[in-house]
């Protein structure tokens, strides 16, 4: 693309890109997730660059992703499953509202199939 041979000096490449109005920034990404209908690609500690050229942003991700089947649970989803599918926020809300422990709130939510109002009524 830029002429023959063994490649360009990176500083010359950056200078040429800047002249063409292309700006590249390194991002300090901790995790990048790409979801498709069939799978998730999870990149941790990937090298991510954002290139801005004529108002269009393009992202370049370099790393080795972990592949997960679509719908496979993440850590936070696993926590919700451990709570019998009851979200932690609901447990905390019922416990705070009724002044009971989270365990008691969880039991009330499980007994009422996750119905917040019924769980609060049950504990009051």
Backbone as JSON Lines, residues from 0, in Angstrom:
{"i":0,"aa":"X","n":[0.82,-1.19,0.0],"ca":[0.0,0.0,0.0],"c":[0.86,1.25,0.0]}
{"i":1,"aa":"X","n":[1.93,1.27,0.79],"ca":[2.78,2.45,0.89],"c":[4.12,2.27,0.18]}
{"i":2,"aa":"X","n":[4.21,1.32,-0.69],"ca":[5.48,1.17,-1.39],"c":[6.19,-0.08,-0.96]}
{"i":3,"aa":"X","n":[7.27,-0.36,-1.6],"ca":[7.88,-1.67,-1.54],"c":[8.7,-1.96,-0.32]}
{"i":4,"aa":"X","n":[9.01,-3.21,-0.24],"ca":[10.06,-3.63,0.64],"c":[9.64,-3.99,2.04]}
{"i":5,"aa":"X","n":[10.57,-3.73,2.94],"ca":[10.51,-4.28,4.27],"c":[9.64,-3.57,5.26]}
{"i":6,"aa":"X","n":[8.88,-2.57,4.89],"ca":[8.01,-1.9,5.84],"c":[8.52,-0.52,6.18]}
{"i":7,"aa":"X","n":[7.69,0.22,6.88],"ca":[8.03,1.59,7.23],"c":[8.41,1.72,8.69]}
{"i":8,"aa":"X","n":[9.21,2.7,8.95],"ca":[9.53,3.09,10.31],"c":[8.22,3.53,10.98]}
{"i":9,"aa":"X","n":[7.91,3.03,12.18],"ca":[6.64,3.38,12.83],"c":[6.43,4.89,12.99]}
{"i":10,"aa":"X","n":[7.48,5.64,13.25],"ca":[7.3,7.09,13.4],"c":[6.93,7.73,12.07]}
{"i":11,"aa":"X","n":[7.5,7.23,10.95],"ca":[7.12,7.74,9.63],"c":[5.67,7.38,9.32]}
{"i":12,"aa":"X","n":[5.3,6.17,9.7],"ca":[3.92,5.73,9.48],"c":[2.95,6.64,10.23]}
{"i":13,"aa":"X","n":[3.25,6.94,11.49],"ca":[2.38,7.83,12.27],"c":[2.32,9.21,11.63]}
{"i":14,"aa":"X","n":[3.44,9.72,11.16],"ca":[3.49,11.03,10.53],"c":[2.62,11.04,9.27]}
{"i":15,"aa":"X","n":[2.72,10.0,8.45],"ca":[1.92,9.92,7.23],"c":[0.43,9.84,7.56]}
{"i":16,"aa":"X","n":[0.08,9.06,8.58],"ca":[-1.32,8.93,8.97],"c":[-1.87,10.26,9.47]}
{"i":17,"aa":"X","n":[-1.07,10.97,10.24],"ca":[-1.49,12.27,10.75],"c":[-1.73,13.25,9.59]}
{"i":18,"aa":"X","n":[-0.86,13.21,8.58],"ca":[-1.03,14.06,7.41],"c":[-2.33,13.73,6.67]}
{"i":19,"aa":"X","n":[-2.74,12.47,6.7],"ca":[-3.98,12.07,6.04],"c":[-5.21,12.27,6.92]}
{"i":20,"aa":"X","n":[-5.0,12.82,8.1],"ca":[-6.12,13.07,9.0],"c":[-6.56,11.86,9.79]}
{"i":21,"aa":"X","n":[-5.66,10.9,9.99],"ca":[-5.97,9.69,10.74],"c":[-5.28,9.78,12.09]}
{"i":22,"aa":"X","n":[-6.06,9.62,13.15],"ca":[-5.53,9.72,14.51],"c":[-5.73,8.37,15.2]}
{"i":23,"aa":"X","n":[-4.7,7.84,15.85],"ca":[-4.79,6.56,16.55],"c":[-4.48,6.76,18.02]}
{"i":24,"aa":"X","n":[-5.36,6.22,18.87],"ca":[-5.18,6.27,20.32],"c":[-5.17,4.85,20.87]}
{"i":25,"aa":"X","n":[-4.27,4.58,21.81],"ca":[-4.26,3.31,22.54],"c":[-5.27,3.43,23.68]}
{"i":26,"aa":"X","n":[-6.12,2.44,23.84],"ca":[-7.08,2.43,24.94],"c":[-6.61,1.45,26.0]}
{"i":27,"aa":"X","n":[-6.82,1.81,27.25],"ca":[-6.44,0.94,28.36],"c":[-7.66,0.07,28.71]}
{"i":28,"aa":"X","n":[-8.01,-0.84,27.82],"ca":[-9.19,-1.68,28.0],"c":[-8.88,-2.84,28.94]}
{"i":29,"aa":"X","n":[-9.78,-3.1,29.87],"ca":[-9.64,-4.24,30.76],"c":[-10.29,-5.48,30.17]}
{"i":30,"aa":"X","n":[-11.39,-5.27,29.43],"ca":[-12.12,-6.4,28.85],"c":[-12.91,-5.91,27.65]}
{"i":31,"aa":"X","n":[-12.94,-6.73,26.61],"ca":[-13.75,-6.45,25.42],"c":[-14.58,-7.69,25.16]}
{"i":32,"aa":"X","n":[-15.9,-7.51,24.97],"ca":[-16.79,-8.63,24.7],"c":[-17.47,-8.39,23.36]}
{"i":33,"aa":"X","n":[-17.38,-9.38,22.5],"ca":[-18.1,-9.35,21.23],"c":[-19.14,-10.45,21.3]}
{"i":34,"aa":"X","n":[-20.43,-10.08,21.18],"ca":[-21.52,-11.05,21.24],"c":[-22.11,-11.27,19.86]}
{"i":35,"aa":"X","n":[-22.23,-12.53,19.5],"ca":[-22.97,-12.9,18.3],"c":[-24.12,-13.78,18.74]}
{"i":36,"aa":"X","n":[-24.94,-14.2,17.81],"ca":[-26.06,-15.06,18.18],"c":[-25.59,-16.44,18.63]}
{"i":37,"aa":"X","n":[-24.39,-16.82,18.25],"ca":[-23.9,-18.16,18.58],"c":[-22.87,-18.21,19.7]}
{"i":38,"aa":"X","n":[-22.12,-17.1,19.89],"ca":[-21.06,-17.16,20.88],"c":[-20.68,-15.77,21.37]}
{"i":39,"aa":"X","n":[-19.89,-15.77,22.43],"ca":[-19.27,-14.54,22.94],"c":[-17.77,-14.72,22.84]}
{"i":40,"aa":"X","n":[-17.09,-13.68,22.39],"ca":[-15.63,-13.64,22.4],"c":[-15.23,-12.65,23.48]}
{"i":41,"aa":"X","n":[-14.55,-13.12,24.51],"ca":[-14.19,-12.28,25.64],"c":[-12.68,-12.1,25.65]}
{"i":42,"aa":"X","n":[-12.25,-10.86,25.42],"ca":[-10.83,-10.51,25.42],"c":[-10.52,-9.86,26.76]}
{"i":43,"aa":"X","n":[-9.58,-10.4,27.5],"ca":[-9.11,-9.75,28.73],"c":[-7.68,-9.31,28.48]}
{"i":44,"aa":"X","n":[-7.37,-8.13,28.95],"ca":[-6.05,-7.54,28.75],"c":[-5.64,-7.49,27.28]}
{"i":45,"aa":"X","n":[-6.59,-7.14,26.42],"ca":[-6.29,-7.03,24.99],"c":[-5.68,-5.66,24.7]}
{"i":46,"aa":"X","n":[-4.92,-5.59,23.62],"ca":[-4.42,-4.31,23.12],"c":[-5.51,-3.75,22.21]}
{"i":47,"aa":"X","n":[-6.01,-2.57,22.56],"ca":[-7.1,-1.96,21.8],"c":[-6.66,-0.59,21.31]}
{"i":48,"aa":"X","n":[-6.86,-0.36,20.02],"ca":[-6.55,0.93,19.42],"c":[-7.83,1.48,18.79]}
{"i":49,"aa":"X","n":[-8.03,2.78,18.95],"ca":[-9.14,3.47,18.29],"c":[-8.55,4.35,17.2]}
{"i":50,"aa":"X","n":[-9.01,4.17,15.99],"ca":[-8.53,4.98,14.87],"c":[-9.68,5.87,14.42]}
{"i":51,"aa":"X","n":[-9.41,7.17,14.37],"ca":[-10.39,8.14,13.92],"c":[-9.93,8.67,12.57]}
{"i":52,"aa":"X","n":[-10.69,8.38,11.55],"ca":[-10.37,8.83,10.19],"c":[-11.6,9.44,9.57]}
{"i":53,"aa":"X","n":[-11.56,10.74,9.33],"ca":[-12.65,11.47,8.69],"c":[-13.97,11.27,9.43]}
{"i":54,"aa":"X","n":[-13.93,11.33,10.75],"ca":[-15.13,11.23,11.57],"c":[-15.61,9.82,11.85]}
{"i":55,"aa":"X","n":[-15.0,8.83,11.24],"ca":[-15.36,7.44,11.49],"c":[-14.38,6.83,12.49]}
{"i":56,"aa":"X","n":[-14.92,6.17,13.52],"ca":[-14.06,5.51,14.49],"c":[-14.02,4.02,14.2]}
{"i":57,"aa":"X","n":[-12.81,3.48,14.18],"ca":[-12.6,2.05,13.98],"c":[-11.77,1.54,15.15]}
{"i":58,"aa":"X","n":[-12.13,0.37,15.64],"ca":[-11.41,-0.21,16.77],"c":[-10.66,-1.45,16.32]}
{"i":59,"aa":"X","n":[-9.42,-1.57,16.76],"ca":[-8.59,-2.72,16.47],"c":[-8.29,-3.43,17.79]}
{"i":60,"aa":"X","n":[-8.62,-4.71,17.86],"ca":[-8.43,-5.49,19.08],"c":[-7.42,-6.59,18.79]}
{"i":61,"aa":"X","n":[-6.35,-6.65,19.6],"ca":[-5.34,-7.69,19.44],"c":[-5.28,-8.46,20.75]}
{"i":62,"aa":"X","n":[-5.55,-9.75,20.67],"ca":[-5.51,-10.59,21.86],"c":[-6.07,-11.96,21.55]}
{"i":63,"aa":"X","n":[-6.05,-12.81,22.54],"ca":[-6.55,-14.17,22.39],"c":[-7.84,-14.3,23.2]}
{"i":64,"aa":"X","n":[-9.0,-14.38,22.52],"ca":[-10.26,-14.38,23.27],"c":[-10.6,-15.74,23.86]}
{"i":65,"aa":"X","n":[-11.35,-15.67,24.95],"ca":[-11.99,-16.86,25.49],"c":[-13.32,-16.98,24.76]}
{"i":66,"aa":"X","n":[-13.64,-18.14,24.26],"ca":[-14.9,-18.34,23.55],"c":[-15.92,-18.96,24.49]}
{"i":67,"aa":"X","n":[-17.11,-18.38,24.48],"ca":[-18.22,-18.9,25.29],"c":[-19.42,-19.1,24.37]}
{"i":68,"aa":"X","n":[-20.17,-20.11,24.65],"ca":[-21.41,-20.32,23.9],"c":[-22.37,-19.19,24.23]}
{"i":69,"aa":"X","n":[-23.22,-18.83,23.29],"ca":[-24.21,-17.78,23.53],"c":[-25.06,-18.17,24.72]}
{"i":70,"aa":"X","n":[-25.28,-17.21,25.62],"ca":[-26.1,-17.47,26.8],"c":[-25.36,-18.12,27.95]}
{"i":71,"aa":"X","n":[-24.08,-18.45,27.78],"ca":[-23.3,-19.01,28.88],"c":[-23.18,-17.95,29.96]}
{"i":72,"aa":"X","n":[-23.22,-18.35,31.19],"ca":[-23.28,-17.38,32.27],"c":[-21.94,-16.76,32.58]}
{"i":73,"aa":"X","n":[-21.98,-15.5,32.97],"ca":[-20.8,-14.81,33.47],"c":[-20.82,-14.91,34.99]}
{"i":74,"aa":"X","n":[-19.82,-14.35,35.66],"ca":[-19.75,-14.44,37.11],"c":[-20.97,-13.83,37.77]}
{"i":75,"aa":"X","n":[-21.43,-12.64,37.34],"ca":[-22.58,-12.01,37.98],"c":[-23.85,-12.8,37.72]}
{"i":76,"aa":"X","n":[-23.97,-13.39,36.54],"ca":[-25.14,-14.21,36.25],"c":[-25.11,-15.48,37.1]}
{"i":77,"aa":"X","n":[-23.91,-16.02,37.34],"ca":[-23.79,-17.2,38.19],"c":[-24.23,-16.87,39.61]}
{"i":78,"aa":"X","n":[-23.9,-15.66,40.1],"ca":[-24.34,-15.26,41.43],"c":[-25.86,-15.24,41.5]}
{"i":79,"aa":"X","n":[-26.51,-14.72,40.48],"ca":[-27.97,-14.67,40.46],"c":[-28.54,-16.09,40.46]}
{"i":80,"aa":"X","n":[-27.91,-17.02,39.72],"ca":[-28.38,-18.39,39.71],"c":[-28.2,-19.04,41.07]}
{"i":81,"aa":"X","n":[-27.1,-18.73,41.76],"ca":[-26.89,-19.27,43.1],"c":[-27.99,-18.81,44.04]}
{"i":82,"aa":"X","n":[-28.55,-17.64,43.77],"ca":[-29.63,-17.1,44.59],"c":[-30.99,-17.55,44.05]}
{"i":83,"aa":"X","n":[-31.02,-18.73,43.41],"ca":[-32.24,-19.27,42.85],"c":[-32.86,-18.33,41.82]}
{"i":84,"aa":"X","n":[-32.06,-17.6,41.09],"ca":[-32.57,-16.72,40.07],"c":[-33.05,-15.38,40.61]}
{"i":85,"aa":"X","n":[-32.91,-15.16,41.9],"ca":[-33.33,-13.9,42.52],"c":[-32.17,-12.92,42.42]}
{"i":86,"aa":"X","n":[-32.37,-11.77,41.78],"ca":[-31.29,-10.78,41.68],"c":[-30.87,-10.27,43.06]}
{"i":87,"aa":"X","n":[-29.58,-10.07,43.22],"ca":[-29.03,-9.59,44.49],"c":[-29.64,-8.25,44.89]}
{"i":88,"aa":"X","n":[-29.91,-7.38,43.89],"ca":[-30.52,-6.08,44.18],"c":[-31.89,-6.24,44.85]}
{"i":89,"aa":"X","n":[-32.67,-7.24,44.4],"ca":[-33.98,-7.49,44.99],"c":[-33.84,-7.95,46.44]}
{"i":90,"aa":"X","n":[-32.87,-8.84,46.68],"ca":[-32.63,-9.34,48.04],"c":[-32.27,-8.18,48.97]}
{"i":91,"aa":"X","n":[-31.36,-7.32,48.51],"ca":[-30.94,-6.18,49.33],"c":[-32.1,-5.22,49.59]}
{"i":92,"aa":"X","n":[-32.93,-4.99,48.57],"ca":[-34.07,-4.09,48.71],"c":[-35.05,-4.6,49.76]}
{"i":93,"aa":"X","n":[-35.4,-5.88,49.69],"ca":[-36.34,-6.47,50.65],"c":[-35.74,-6.46,52.05]}
{"i":94,"aa":"X","n":[-34.47,-6.81,52.17],"ca":[-33.81,-6.81,53.49],"c":[-33.8,-5.42,54.08]}
{"i":95,"aa":"X","n":[-33.47,-4.42,53.27],"ca":[-33.42,-3.04,53.76],"c":[-34.82,-2.55,54.14]}
{"i":96,"aa":"X","n":[-35.8,-2.85,53.3],"ca":[-37.17,-2.37,53.53],"c":[-37.77,-2.98,54.8]}
{"i":97,"aa":"X","n":[-37.45,-4.25,55.06],"ca":[-38.06,-4.95,56.19],"c":[-37.16,-4.99,57.42]}
{"i":98,"aa":"X","n":[-35.91,-4.59,57.28],"ca":[-35.0,-4.62,58.41],"c":[-34.57,-6.02,58.8]}
{"i":99,"aa":"X","n":[-34.65,-6.95,57.84],"ca":[-34.26,-8.33,58.11],"c":[-32.92,-8.63,57.44]}
{"i":100,"aa":"X","n":[-32.44,-9.84,57.65],"ca":[-31.18,-10.25,57.03],"c":[-31.4,-10.57,55.55]}
{"i":101,"aa":"X","n":[-30.3,-10.61,54.81],"ca":[-30.41,-10.97,53.39],"c":[-30.87,-12.41,53.23]}
{"i":102,"aa":"X","n":[-30.48,-13.28,54.17],"ca":[-30.93,-14.67,54.09],"c":[-32.45,-14.77,54.23]}
{"i":103,"aa":"X","n":[-32.99,-14.02,55.17],"ca":[-34.45,-14.03,55.36],"c":[-35.14,-13.42,54.15]}
{"i":104,"aa":"X","n":[-34.57,-12.36,53.6],"ca":[-35.14,-11.73,52.42],"c":[-35.11,-12.69,51.23]}
{"i":105,"aa":"X","n":[-34.0,-13.41,51.08],"ca":[-33.89,-14.39,49.99],"c":[-34.94,-15.47,50.13]}
{"i":106,"aa":"X","n":[-35.11,-15.99,51.36],"ca":[-36.1,-17.04,51.59],"c":[-37.5,-16.55,51.26]}
{"i":107,"aa":"X","n":[-37.83,-15.31,51.67],"ca":[-39.15,-14.75,51.37],"c":[-39.34,-14.56,49.88]}
{"i":108,"aa":"X","n":[-38.32,-14.11,49.18],"ca":[-38.42,-13.94,47.73],"c":[-38.56,-15.29,47.02]}
{"i":109,"aa":"X","n":[-37.84,-16.28,47.5],"ca":[-37.98,-17.62,46.91],"c":[-39.38,-18.17,47.12]}
{"i":110,"aa":"X","n":[-39.93,-17.95,48.33],"ca":[-41.26,-18.45,48.65],"c":[-42.36,-17.73,47.84]}
{"i":111,"aa":"X","n":[-42.08,-16.52,47.41],"ca":[-43.07,-15.74,46.66],"c":[-42.71,-15.64,45.18]}
{"i":112,"aa":"X","n":[-41.84,-16.52,44.72],"ca":[-41.41,-16.54,43.32],"c":[-40.88,-15.19,42.84]}
{"i":113,"aa":"X","n":[-40.15,-14.5,43.73],"ca":[-39.51,-13.25,43.36],"c":[-40.4,-12.02,43.42]}
{"i":114,"aa":"X","n":[-41.62,-12.17,43.94],"ca":[-42.55,-11.03,44.03],"c":[-42.1,-10.14,45.19]}
{"i":115,"aa":"X","n":[-41.61,-8.93,44.86],"ca":[-41.05,-8.04,45.88],"c":[-42.11,-7.65,46.92]}
{"i":116,"aa":"X","n":[-43.27,-7.22,46.48],"ca":[-44.31,-6.76,47.41],"c":[-44.76,-7.9,48.33]}
{"i":117,"aa":"X","n":[-44.94,-9.09,47.76],"ca":[-45.37,-10.23,48.58],"c":[-44.29,-10.63,49.58]}
{"i":118,"aa":"X","n":[-43.02,-10.53,49.17],"ca":[-41.92,-10.87,50.08],"c":[-41.86,-9.87,51.23]}
{"i":119,"aa":"X","n":[-42.05,-8.58,50.93],"ca":[-42.04,-7.57,51.97],"c":[-43.21,-7.8,52.93]}
{"i":120,"aa":"X","n":[-44.4,-8.06,52.4],"ca":[-45.58,-8.32,53.23],"c":[-45.36,-9.53,54.12]}
{"i":121,"aa":"X","n":[-44.74,-10.53,53.58],"ca":[-44.49,-11.77,54.32],"c":[-43.56,-11.52,55.53]}
{"i":122,"aa":"X","n":[-42.61,-10.59,55.38],"ca":[-41.64,-10.35,56.43],"c":[-42.07,-9.27,57.42]}
{"i":123,"aa":"X","n":[-43.08,-8.47,57.07],"ca":[-43.49,-7.38,57.99],"c":[-44.48,-7.84,59.01]}
